[in-house]
Amino acid sequence: MTTTDAAPGAQEYIDGMARDRGYVLDYHKVMAKQDFPVLQAANGLVGAAYLDQRRLDRRTKELIFIVSLTVMRASKGHIQSHIRVALDLGVSPEEILEAIEISLPEAGIVAFQTGFDAWKEVVGADGLEPSVAVHQGGSGGNG
């Protein structure tokens, strides 16, 4: 199913999502045009659980989102969108890394590396090179 015209109000809705969240994902954009009622329904759940101010503040919710997306091995771009929002809210890069590190004991190194790589690119973190000769291995391996 592909449509050529967006439903009435869809553009205003996606603009509001961008303002409220600080980002929109590709699937939000496509669903706004292709199946606007389902996007509205899904976004209602996200609003209640994530965007609406309840007991947890937005900074805390962003950290929880980053960890849950890391554990679920979400796409790098999805994790990075929440890292950027967290940074915009004043969460430090070190606090975000500490949150991502929580994934290590339960989800393992592969899940951790997904979040870590997303974080590293957003904050521009670099590392130390060994001063002894070693075989070059990428970001894989057993940790």
Contacts in CASP RR format, 6 or more apart in sequence:
PFRMAT RR
TARGET T0000
AUTHOR 0000-0000-0000
METHOD contacts of the structure
MODEL  1
MTTTDAAPGAQEYIDGMARDRGYVLDYHKVMAKQDFPVLQAANGLVGAAY
LDQRRLDRRTKELIFIVSLTVMRASKGHIQSHIRVALDLGVSPEEILEAI
EISLPEAGIVAFQTGFDAWKEVVGADGLEPSVAVHQGGSGGNG
1 34 0 8 1.000
1 35 0 8 1.000
2 34 0 8 1.000
3 33 0 8 1.000
3 34 0 8 1.000
6 32 0 8 1.000
6 33 0 8 1.000
6 36 0 8 1.000
7 33 0 8 1.000
7 36 0 8 1.000
7 37 0 8 1.000
9 36 0 8 1.000
10 32 0 8 1.000
10 33 0 8 1.000
10 36 0 8 1.000
11 32 0 8 1.000
13 32 0 8 1.000
13 36 0 8 1.000
13 39 0 8 1.000
13 40 0 8 1.000
14 24 0 8 1.000
14 28 0 8 1.000
14 29 0 8 1.000
14 32 0 8 1.000
17 24 0 8 1.000
17 28 0 8 1.000
17 43 0 8 1.000
18 24 0 8 1.000
20 51 0 8 1.000
21 51 0 8 1.000
21 85 0 8 1.000
22 85 0 8 1.000
22 88 0 8 1.000
23 81 0 8 1.000
23 82 0 8 1.000
23 84 0 8 1.000
23 85 0 8 1.000
25 78 0 8 1.000
25 81 0 8 1.000
28 39 0 8 1.000
28 43 0 8 1.000
31 38 0 8 1.000
31 39 0 8 1.000
31 42 0 8 1.000
32 39 0 8 1.000
50 61 0 8 1.000
50 65 0 8 1.000
56 64 0 8 1.000
58 89 0 8 1.000
59 86 0 8 1.000
59 89 0 8 1.000
59 90 0 8 1.000
59 91 0 8 1.000
62 82 0 8 1.000
62 85 0 8 1.000
62 86 0 8 1.000
62 89 0 8 1.000
62 91 0 8 1.000
63 86 0 8 1.000
63 91 0 8 1.000
63 95 0 8 1.000
63 96 0 8 1.000
63 99 0 8 1.000
64 99 0 8 1.000
65 82 0 8 1.000
66 79 0 8 1.000
66 82 0 8 1.000
66 83 0 8 1.000
66 86 0 8 1.000
66 96 0 8 1.000
66 99 0 8 1.000
66 100 0 8 1.000
66 115 0 8 1.000
67 99 0 8 1.000
67 100 0 8 1.000
67 102 0 8 1.000
67 103 0 8 1.000
69 78 0 8 1.000
69 79 0 8 1.000
69 82 0 8 1.000
69 115 0 8 1.000
70 79 0 8 1.000
70 100 0 8 1.000
70 103 0 8 1.000
70 107 0 8 1.000
70 111 0 8 1.000
70 112 0 8 1.000
70 114 0 8 1.000
70 115 0 8 1.000
70 118 0 8 1.000
71 103 0 8 1.000
71 106 0 8 1.000
71 107 0 8 1.000
71 111 0 8 1.000
72 111 0 8 1.000
73 110 0 8 1.000
73 111 0 8 1.000
73 114 0 8 1.000
74 114 0 8 1.000
76 114 0 8 1.000
76 115 0 8 1.000
76 117 0 8 1.000
76 118 0 8 1.000
76 121 0 8 1.000
77 118 0 8 1.000
79 114 0 8 1.000
79 115 0 8 1.000
79 118 0 8 1.000
79 119 0 8 1.000
80 118 0 8 1.000
80 121 0 8 1.000
80 122 0 8 1.000
83 96 0 8 1.000
83 118 0 8 1.000
83 119 0 8 1.000
83 122 0 8 1.000
83 123 0 8 1.000
84 122 0 8 1.000
86 95 0 8 1.000
86 96 0 8 1.000
87 93 0 8 1.000
87 96 0 8 1.000
87 122 0 8 1.000
87 123 0 8 1.000
93 119 0 8 1.000
93 123 0 8 1.000
93 125 0 8 1.000
96 119 0 8 1.000
96 123 0 8 1.000
97 116 0 8 1.000
97 119 0 8 1.000
100 112 0 8 1.000
100 115 0 8 1.000
100 116 0 8 1.000
100 119 0 8 1.000
101 112 0 8 1.000
103 111 0 8 1.000
103 112 0 8 1.000
103 115 0 8 1.000
104 112 0 8 1.000
109 141 0 8 1.000
109 142 0 8 1.000
109 143 0 8 1.000
113 139 0 8 1.000
113 140 0 8 1.000
117 139 0 8 1.000
119 125 0 8 1.000
END
